[in-house]
Amino acid sequence: MTKVTVPTCGIIMGYYGPIWSEAEMIDYAEFCDASHLSVFIYGPKSDNYLRENWQEEWPTDTFNSLKKVRESFKKAGVKFGMAFSPINIKDLGSTTKAALDARITGQINELELDILSIGFDDISKDIVTKLGTGLAPLQVSVAEYIQGISNATEFYAVPSYYSSSPLLVSALGPRPQNYWTDFGQINSDFGIFWTGSDVISNGYSISAIQEMNAKFGRQITLWDNYPVNDPEWMSRSAANVYPFTGRPY
């Protein structure tokens, strides 16, 4: 009998807008379990303690609420993760390491995460220009340093150029030479998120996936931006609620 491997399927809470209430997220744990979604990664763009203010701790009330949410997913048997985006790190000197040590070994480790995703998306064009071909090697070093001080079980990374879409080139400037191959030098136990040929892809081709698997040196993990609200026009008028298409089994 041929063994069938069921791919991991879950939810990444990476939306723009107000953060859900504690009660809503606790209820969502049960929804994920009932819907056979095995992973939930918390990372709303409005939580600046994971992004622009990543060096700062959550206020006590917020952190206590997150601990309750984390417990609800544990009880539901759904892996609970967090999307940590240390935006605009320019080096991995002693000051940066000290800030990472305090943040990761403090509150974030206290949550005992199943998954930690380290994101380098949404960085500034100035950083890309300044670092050039040194961008990916620095990001690899930062991600591996975080891995070394984290007590999470699984790790993912999001490259700055997380899609082959020209929109990212418009936003960040030309992709540094060999960026994807260099980013693929990250430890082999990291998963790498990829949104496809577009930031919001209508579908995925097997050949395109295989091409990125080769560049990153591993099987990529699709971050499917199907229901997102990133573009201003979409947030106003057009949520994706139609069935999935263009996603071969």
PEWOVEN-V194527 format. One record per residue. RES is the residue in three letters. SS is DSSP state (hx for helix, st for strand, lp for the rest). PSI is psi in whole degrees, -180 to 180 (999 if undefined). Layout:
BEGIN
res=RES ss=SS psi=PSI
res=RES ss=SS psi=PSI
END
This chain:
BEGIN
res=MET ss=lp psi=134
res=THR ss=lp psi=130
res=LYS ss=lp psi=130
res=VAL ss=lp psi=125
res=THR ss=lp psi=119
res=VAL ss=lp psi=121
res=PRO ss=lp psi=150
res=THR ss=lp psi=132
res=CYS ss=lp psi=130
res=GLY ss=st psi=-167
res=ILE ss=st psi=134
res=ILE ss=st psi=115
res=MET ss=st psi=84
res=GLY ss=lp psi=34
res=TYR ss=lp psi=166
res=TYR ss=lp psi=147
res=GLY ss=lp psi=-178
res=PRO ss=lp psi=143
res=ILE ss=lp psi=137
res=TRP ss=lp psi=155
res=SER ss=lp psi=164
res=GLU ss=hx psi=-44
res=ALA ss=hx psi=-40
res=GLU ss=hx psi=-42
res=MET ss=hx psi=-36
res=ILE ss=hx psi=-41
res=ASP ss=hx psi=-34
res=TYR ss=hx psi=-27
res=ALA ss=hx psi=-43
res=GLU ss=hx psi=-38
res=PHE ss=hx psi=-46
res=CYS ss=hx psi=-44
res=ASP ss=hx psi=-47
res=ALA ss=hx psi=-26
res=SER ss=lp psi=8
res=HIS ss=lp psi=35
res=LEU ss=lp psi=118
res=SER ss=lp psi=-6
res=VAL ss=st psi=140
res=PHE ss=st psi=123
res=ILE ss=st psi=118
res=TYR ss=st psi=125
res=GLY ss=lp psi=48
res=PRO ss=lp psi=141
res=LYS ss=lp psi=-24
res=SER ss=lp psi=-12
res=ASP ss=lp psi=88
res=ASN ss=hx psi=-11
res=TYR ss=hx psi=-8
res=LEU ss=hx psi=-2
res=ARG ss=lp psi=-107
res=GLU ss=lp psi=-37
res=ASN ss=lp psi=38
res=TRP ss=lp psi=-22
res=GLN ss=lp psi=-15
res=GLU ss=lp psi=151
res=GLU ss=lp psi=152
res=TRP ss=lp psi=148
res=PRO ss=lp psi=154
res=THR ss=hx psi=-45
res=ASP ss=hx psi=-42
res=THR ss=hx psi=-44
res=PHE ss=hx psi=-42
res=ASN ss=hx psi=-36
res=SER ss=hx psi=-42
res=LEU ss=hx psi=-36
res=LYS ss=hx psi=-38
res=LYS ss=hx psi=-40
res=VAL ss=hx psi=-44
res=ARG ss=hx psi=-42
res=GLU ss=hx psi=-35
res=SER ss=hx psi=-38
res=PHE ss=hx psi=-37
res=LYS ss=hx psi=-44
res=LYS ss=hx psi=-36
res=ALA ss=hx psi=-7
res=GLY ss=lp psi=24
res=VAL ss=lp psi=129
res=LYS ss=st psi=134
res=PHE ss=st psi=124
res=GLY ss=st psi=176
res=MET ss=st psi=141
res=ALA ss=st psi=106
res=PHE ss=st psi=120
res=SER ss=lp psi=92
res=PRO ss=lp psi=78
res=ILE ss=lp psi=134
res=ASN ss=lp psi=33
res=ILE ss=lp psi=129
res=LYS ss=lp psi=-16
res=ASP ss=lp psi=174
res=LEU ss=lp psi=51
res=GLY ss=lp psi=-175
res=SER ss=hx psi=-37
res=THR ss=hx psi=-45
res=THR ss=hx psi=-44
res=LYS ss=hx psi=-40
res=ALA ss=hx psi=-41
res=ALA ss=hx psi=-42
res=LEU ss=hx psi=-42
res=ASP ss=hx psi=-48
res=ALA ss=hx psi=-42
res=ARG ss=hx psi=-46
res=ILE ss=hx psi=-48
res=THR ss=hx psi=-6
res=GLY ss=hx psi=-113
res=GLN ss=hx psi=-41
res=ILE ss=hx psi=-43
res=ASN ss=hx psi=-30
res=GLU ss=hx psi=-24
res=LEU ss=lp psi=-12
res=GLU ss=lp psi=62
res=LEU ss=lp psi=144
res=ASP ss=lp psi=-34
res=ILE ss=st psi=137
res=LEU ss=st psi=119
res=SER ss=st psi=129
res=ILE ss=st psi=114
res=GLY ss=st psi=135
res=PHE ss=lp psi=20
res=ASP ss=lp psi=167
res=ASP ss=lp psi=27
res=ILE ss=lp psi=171
res=SER ss=lp psi=152
res=LYS ss=hx psi=-33
res=ASP ss=hx psi=-38
res=ILE ss=hx psi=-43
res=VAL ss=hx psi=-45
res=THR ss=hx psi=-42
res=LYS ss=hx psi=-43
res=LEU ss=hx psi=-30
res=GLY ss=lp psi=-128
res=THR ss=lp psi=-8
res=GLY ss=hx psi=-2
res=LEU ss=hx psi=-56
res=ALA ss=hx psi=-46
res=PRO ss=hx psi=-38
res=LEU ss=hx psi=-45
res=GLN ss=hx psi=-39
res=VAL ss=hx psi=-45
res=SER ss=hx psi=-41
res=VAL ss=hx psi=-47
res=ALA ss=hx psi=-43
res=GLU ss=hx psi=-32
res=TYR ss=hx psi=-44
res=ILE ss=hx psi=-42
res=GLN ss=hx psi=-37
res=GLY ss=hx psi=-22
res=ILE ss=hx psi=-3
res=SER ss=lp psi=151
res=ASN ss=lp psi=14
res=ALA ss=lp psi=159
res=THR ss=lp psi=-38
res=GLU ss=st psi=153
res=PHE ss=st psi=141
res=TYR ss=st psi=159
res=ALA ss=st psi=146
res=VAL ss=st psi=114
res=PRO ss=lp psi=161
res=SER ss=lp psi=-40
res=TYR ss=lp psi=83
res=TYR ss=lp psi=9
res=SER ss=lp psi=160
res=SER ss=lp psi=10
res=SER ss=lp psi=137
res=PRO ss=hx psi=-14
res=LEU ss=hx psi=-36
res=LEU ss=hx psi=-35
res=VAL ss=hx psi=-39
res=SER ss=hx psi=-37
res=ALA ss=hx psi=-38
res=LEU ss=hx psi=-12
res=GLY ss=lp psi=176
res=PRO ss=lp psi=139
res=ARG ss=lp psi=128
res=PRO ss=lp psi=146
res=GLN ss=lp psi=133
res=ASN ss=lp psi=23
res=TYR ss=hx psi=-51
res=TRP ss=hx psi=-41
res=THR ss=hx psi=-41
res=ASP ss=hx psi=-39
res=PHE ss=hx psi=-30
res=GLY ss=lp psi=-5
res=GLN ss=lp psi=-4
res=ILE ss=lp psi=154
res=ASN ss=lp psi=141
res=SER ss=lp psi=-17
res=ASP ss=lp psi=3
res=PHE ss=st psi=134
res=GLY ss=st psi=152
res=ILE ss=st psi=124
res=PHE ss=st psi=145
res=TRP ss=st psi=130
res=THR ss=lp psi=-3
res=GLY ss=lp psi=-159
res=SER ss=lp psi=-14
res=ASP ss=lp psi=162
res=VAL ss=lp psi=-42
res=ILE ss=lp psi=94
res=SER ss=lp psi=137
res=ASN ss=lp psi=-16
res=GLY ss=lp psi=179
res=TYR ss=st psi=135
res=SER ss=lp psi=146
res=ILE ss=hx psi=-42
res=SER ss=hx psi=-39
res=ALA ss=hx psi=-39
res=ILE ss=hx psi=-44
res=GLN ss=hx psi=-36
res=GLU ss=hx psi=-43
res=MET ss=hx psi=-32
res=ASN ss=hx psi=-43
res=ALA ss=hx psi=-41
res=LYS ss=hx psi=-41
res=PHE ss=hx psi=-10
res=GLY ss=lp psi=30
res=ARG ss=lp psi=170
res=GLN ss=lp psi=121
res=ILE ss=lp psi=162
res=THR ss=st psi=123
res=LEU ss=st psi=123
res=TRP ss=lp psi=96
res=ASP ss=lp psi=106
res=ASN ss=lp psi=29
res=TYR ss=lp psi=-49
res=PRO ss=lp psi=26
res=VAL ss=lp psi=169
res=ASN ss=lp psi=33
res=ASP ss=lp psi=-53
res=PRO ss=lp psi=144
res=GLU ss=hx psi=-40
res=TRP ss=hx psi=-32
res=MET ss=hx psi=-38
res=SER ss=hx psi=-25
res=ARG ss=hx psi=-37
res=SER ss=hx psi=-10
res=ALA ss=lp psi=84
res=ALA ss=lp psi=142
res=ASN ss=lp psi=106
res=VAL ss=lp psi=6
res=TYR ss=lp psi=165
res=PRO ss=lp psi=156
res=PHE ss=lp psi=141
res=THR ss=lp psi=163
res=GLY ss=lp psi=27
res=ARG ss=st psi=88
res=PRO ss=lp psi=146
res=TYR ss=lp psi=999
END
